């Protein structure tokens, strides 16, 4: 069960029950749909970018605790960040989750992610990595104005 | 509802059988395994079943002492392999009450069987404006091949609706049937909800309208005695791996007359009578539908699975699974915030449920931590999920080797879910 506590950390449970920025921004200048065909989770992401800075960001949709918390914490972490900073955070986040499940991710990497470091435990549950990255893949699609929905597959 | 065949050889003399779950569990090596440091409670039998030692041994025996290509060698080993493969075909025929082994086509599984029928039978039988009926309970594998036929040949797909309990609305079905209906393709038992459909009645109604019937038996063959003659259907399909056999082997049964009229599904070796660059003539059934070297070991091991199941007997299996269904339904109903989805009057030992406020995937991960293996997701039945207005469910599906202890483990593990999610 220690693994499970690693996965379902308090901050993750909190964000899954009370997601932040969980609202549609119909006027946002970037948006995209995300879909995890394995579990049927669907997400709609809205991003307002002004002068290369994410000035507002919101999401709607239903998913598991991991995917909801990930979307919530992503929006919280990225508000006010530049596109380049958002991209760098995604790379770091993705790297933290997709390393070998039996190896700990480097501590400085987890620390650099701040609150998002709470998702380090997902690495031990490879089948749940897609839940944690759905919002981030959708963000990439939104920033690139991809017409097709982002998919974890 | 379920059908039995008094004349089936393997069931002519039902042995008195006392159900000894512990002894039966010892036949399944994988069930002895620990998962995450806990004994495995395997409750995902609708996805695939575990294999008895007899089946595993049959595969090893084939590769150790019988391996040769079939239907071609003049040497003894090839003749022996051919004989074992054809004997497996006869056993498959007996297992579902078909007396002519030529009516058994070995395929990869139920999915390939449905695709074969949709493609081959569909090609000669479906014209623009024709109608194909499926049900709201179908697995994607009994929807998509028919959609493909409809798209290719200008036909229309109709759907038998279901009620909130997960039972098909046969009055609505009666209204869907008409002179344009060519095929009714329905599942015997719903993999997502466990509903046992009244396939005899569905078949009779289809035949009265002049349509053919395909029954998807993937979920029924492991749990009840199937007699295709009594069902009256035209096509019956199932997968070997769900009935305690290997993956990659399955069965299409169809009336010989239909198979003889159908064009080949794939071309290649074994399915021909003669080949020149100008013209090829096809082999007779069943070879016409088995191009290339088949899964010989799989077919032989599947026959061992039939022997194993017949030895336990479907009366004993049904009694054990009935007990598990009743006990699990009772115990799960006591879990606060738990809602069972699929409450048909006739149900197999499959229970789909959701826990208030917790997504099925989170439930599944925590149950896994307790050594309880369940399926979470849409179960390849997205239309069923849409109809019930849920994104996914948790599904516990039982086999005869499950015990009340497995149910208790499931219920206890759901307690852990509540601890984590408060």
Interface residues (C-beta under 8 A of the other chain):
Chain A: X1 X3 X4 X5 X7 X8 X13 X17 X38 X39 X40 X41 X42 X62 X63 X64 X65 X66 X68 X125 X128 X131
Chain B: X357 X358 X359 X360 X361 X362 X365 X366 X369 X376 X377 X378 X382 X385 X391 X392 X416 X420 X421 X422
